[in-house]
Amino acid sequence: MATRCFYFSFCGISNLKSNNTNPSHLENSGEENDDYKVKVQDFKEYTLEELKAATGGFCVDNIVSEHGEKAPNVVYKGKLQDKDEHDDDRFIAVKRFNKSAWPDTRQFLDEAKAVGQLRSRTLANLLGCCCEGNERLLVAEFMPHETLSKHLFHWETQPLKWAMRLRVAMYLAQALDYCSSKGRSLYHDLNAYRVLFDQDCNPRLSCFGLMKNSRDGKSYSTNLAFTPPEYMRTGRVIAESVIYSFGTILLDLLSGKHIPPSHALDLIKGKNFQMLTDSCLEGHLSNDDGTELVRIASRCLHCEPRERPNAKSIVAALTTLQKKSDVSSLILMEISKEPTATTQILNLSPLGDACSRMDLTAIHEILENIGYSGDEGVTDELSFQMWTSQLQDTLNGKKHGDNAFRAKDFTTAIKCYTSFIESGSMVSPTMYVRRCLSYLMINKAQEALGDAMQAQVIHPDWSTALYLQAAALFSLGMDNDARETLKDAVLLDSETEGN
């Protein structure tokens, strides 16, 4: 049962690679893997009845547009009725245009089918459309974790981390590069509302903006402060206009605010660009990183379209800035992943359930409650009555570590636990598990996996060590191995209960 986990320790965890879709794994955004194309269904034409059924008759409760019913074209969350109940892809986003949009039926169908040929991990892909009577609807992949605007401007519990902001910029640039390589370089009104987060919290560019605009629509929002200067002159969108809009998003990511480009450029020219930086990022980004991002944004916002870089060169520039590429987006955004069908059918303990969902807060609470019960019977080399004055400092270090762990000061907890472990005074699987979670909390998944495996080596019959291994594997994007480890832990629990 535990052979697989020990195999990792024999091979060396430093060689483990994440299979999560991180920036380093999307180097060539112009070419998508065939296996991804297979996962996303072919474009199809839906009937109005199908989409009514999927959205509960276009129920107000299913509206997911950030402006609700006030949006000119409303987006609904839907559930396809012909999908298997355990299929995670059963949810869809349905955009319903107002009655005056797209009067030309053939133009709408042609545009939708053209955009529907695109398939990329960096897009919220278009799955189909509906064109019946006056109804014009688009069907896309559903993105459950909302928009960049929500996480950047209207966050409730924590600001977006710097590493995640850089990942958003990278994925977005790769999406534009992919679209350009497929002959779809024009994107209408690119902004923070158009960047969505999928089930793994990876950023995706909404496919809706790739559709050519309808007869009476607008290519940009009414806020002229963010409109490319050439659009103001000609009323036409060109590929370089999209790059300008991308530059405004870079400013959003750096500042955490929607700052007009003209104001930002004035600060940059006056070498006051530090004033642009989000105060929430203080101490989390270097001056070099900020300077480079400002340089890229300035090029994108150049008043002359021909002086702006193309998407491919932007991808190259952003690649060197990426941070924590081995850490999943779920971890960076501290969002719990819903259990998959595989984990749902397991009889998971509360700890196992928390690990399957990567709910680090719940894991911390459970480990606090069980204390050091996992150390019982592991070793009797030293008892607490046998501590000598020479070992008192080591014992105090353990207490400091426990206090820091309880207070969620995980960096201090790691330092104290490491000092205790290296002293060799006592073998404690609980301490390895606590340090494992502390590493997960600061996005060091490789180190966390090593500690969870060491806890299992010390205490092979302790399911907690396996559950924490699963959490570390999930954070590394190794979902299949994580699910198998969860099964091993459940089996170990059942064997223990049977004894």
Buried (B, 14 or more C-beta within 10 A) or exposed (E): EBEEBEEBBEEEBEEBEBEBBBBEEBEEBBEBEEEEEEEBEEBEBBEEEBBBBBBBEBEEEBBBBBEEEEBEBBBBBBBBEEBEEEEEBBBBBBBBBBEEBBEEEEEBBEBBBBBBEBBBBBBBBBBBBBBBEEBBBBBBBBBBBBBBBBBBBEEEEEBBBBBBBBBBBBBBBBBBBBBBBBEBBBBBBBBBBBBBBBBBBBBBBBBBBBBBBBEEBEBBEEEEEBBBBBBEEEEEBBBBBBBBBBBBBBBBBBBBEBBBBEEBBEBBEEEEBEEBBBEBBEEBBEEEBBEBBBEBBBBBBBEEBEEBBBBBBBBEBBBEBBBBBBBBBBBBBBBBBEBBEBBEEBEBBEBBBBBBBBBBEBBBEBBEEEEBEBBEEBBEEEEEEEBEEEBEEBBEBBEBBBEBBEEEBBEBBBBBBBBBBEBEBBBBBBBBBBBBBBBBBBBBBBBBBBBBBBBBBBBBEBBBBBBBBBBBBBBBBBBEBBBBBBBBBBBBBEEEEEE
